């Protein structure tokens, strides 16, 4: 478990260390170094799990399997590439006077703290610690959203804190109900929140209590996922916080919250499907499909009404998280495999889009869509990055989002054919909303006085190449990885 301990130790140490670093330039490079070390440790952990199978720590506090280890590696990777983008971006914000050296210390410390809480949430075996980690991520995000200390950013941070605080309280009550149901079945009450212990006795847990617990947990963690109608915090948090925060928030935190929902779904399904008296054995899937489809359609419609570029892409994140929630609710090997692939390609694509958006807003000196024009003429790299990123997230072949959406549509046609038309209509609405705004931003007339900025497009290039690769051919080791996770979640493998 050494690799896991190092994966958690680096960002935890970084949280404390970065709070003491007063030199802003050094802090940016140190943030990259710490994120690199975290990625190296997570890669070693992933390799170990793929070779040896699931890992359970001696005290049963940590549990790593094919499902969470790939998310650990993805979180560490996007954390590193965003840190690379973050260094010049935040230096530019410091030069503009939007932040001072004190807030830069807060930013870098909370960046590492944010990564630590997400990695802890993914790796813990204790559902209570999972809840604490999600709450820790909430607090770190509040400080990042309010970094600029403008009235709008403080309001967005307060809305985020209140809405997610209410949501996380619902998740706490659901966690208590899980413990209540497990306490009667386990010889040691102390094991009542251990996922491995709960999974072992899932068939014997009270189906009524477990179903109520799932409703509270879906609402609670669904607030963090951004599911409609629990999504109102997300567009404000994106639009008012620093852009690197938007990249990790959209690309990583939403995944972690959905991971928590799926972990709980596995327990509740075990109780419901082995019960001979409970009337709704597919309750969890039906609820996730309903929330997911509602989020997918509403977010697609709201894309057309946006005037702020970061708010627009935040609604795109809600749309795709709704699609993933629907896929996990649909169940079955094909839909689950597609959902896992979609989590990966969405994280890579959306984080690369926010990197490009950060540079675009620096070029135009505004986030207003109506004033961002002619990017491909002012700075071709930024213009092409935004164009290709939107093409990828809209599902153009041969990018990986097309592959994952095709798998989901195929699974839907097999099990719920009548919903295929709804999905296709939603995809068309979202496509139109994105490209309605994209064309003038990229190809419109270049405003006078608009000049190039120092842009680090390396993260964008790396992410989009990976998404292209996953669309053309999924590497064998990654396909095996997803198949193991699919087998764990559904009981059946795809390959």
HUNOR-V528520 format. One record per helix or strand. SS is the DSSP state (helix for helix, strand for strand). FROM is the first residue (numbers start at 0). TO is the last residue. If there is no record, write none. Layout:
ss-><SS;SS>
from-><FROM;FROM>
to-><TO;TO>
//
This chain:
ss-><helix;helix;strand;strand;helix;helix;strand;strand;helix;helix;helix;strand;helix;helix;helix;helix;helix;helix;strand;helix;helix;strand;helix;helix;helix;helix;helix;helix;helix>
from-><1;23;54;61;65;100;123;125;126;150;188;193;194;201;206;231;242;282;307;308;332;367;368;374;379;399;417;457;475>
to-><17;51;55;63;95;122;123;125;144;182;190;193;199;203;224;239;272;304;307;329;363;367;370;377;392;414;442;471;489>
//
